[in-house]
Amino acid sequence: MAERVFSLPALPRVPSGAGRLLPAATMVVAALIAVVPVRAPGYAALTPAFSLMAAYHWTIYRPDLLPPAILFAVGVAEDLLTGGPVGVTALLLLVARAAVLNNRRYFVNRGFAFVWAGFTILASIGMLGLWAVHCALDLTILDFRSTLFRTALTIAGFPVASFLVGRAQRALIGPRPIGAR
């Protein structure tokens, strides 16, 4: 029996230095947006996972430009800036990258609704995992409602983040691979 081969479009070479740095730059900007102080009570606990949005986008469309070391560095920096347990966000980003990379072939040539559905699943599992890790580290059961609300904000904010990152990608790197929407 012949094994079925799934091929992905070849990723074109990025001619500009700015284009090669774009994924890392968007990860840094996403982390900074997440830590900017907002004068709203309880906002810090409900901040959407902007860095997860950027990591998901780049892992689907240009994983070659976003190495795991960048995700680790951004995750640790975000944890240090927010005062959270160091390494938790880095772990989330690296696990998310691995999960998306293993299933990338299903997302590359699909419409946005399918990509968003994949992000919804990833964000839900990721936020549940973060909640569980924080509960284990604090040795208590934390309020799950804030996790649900943060998950909803993250999922709802993904279309805007994906649009902005996609526009930057097309401007500095060029179009997404053939067939990708």
Phi, psi and omega in degrees: 000130181284140178276136181281131182251126175259122179249146178252151176300142178293140180276124181291154178292142179264115186283334186257149177295323179296322178294321179290331180272350185303313179300316179295319180295319179292328176294318179295316179297318179298318179293321179293321177298323181292334183256358178296129181291129178243134183277067175224129182300128177078005183296324183303322180283345184248008181300129177300155181276077183298321181293328176294322178299313181294318180298320179298312181302309184291328179292328177285309191266330179212066181295337180293338182264357181232085181288158180303330180298323178293316179299317179297312182297315180295319179296316179293317179298318179297318178297318179296321181286329180271345181083014178277175177299125185292128177103346183291314179292322177299318177298316178301312182295320181289321178293319178298317179299315180297318181294316181290320180298322179292336181244015185303323183300336179280342186257336190299314184255033182247163177285170184296324181301320179292318179296319179294321177298319176297319178294323179301316179295313181298314181295320180297313179293319180296316180292323175296319177296318177298317178300315181296318179295316179296322176297316181294320180289327179271353182055042178205164176268116180276159179298123184279341182297321179294326177294318178297317180293319178297321177297315179297318178295321179295314180293318181292329181277347184300318180301320179293314180298317180295321178298312182294315179293322177296320178296316178296321179297313180295325181288319186258334184252324184118183183295159175294166180306152182308131179091343179281143181251000000 
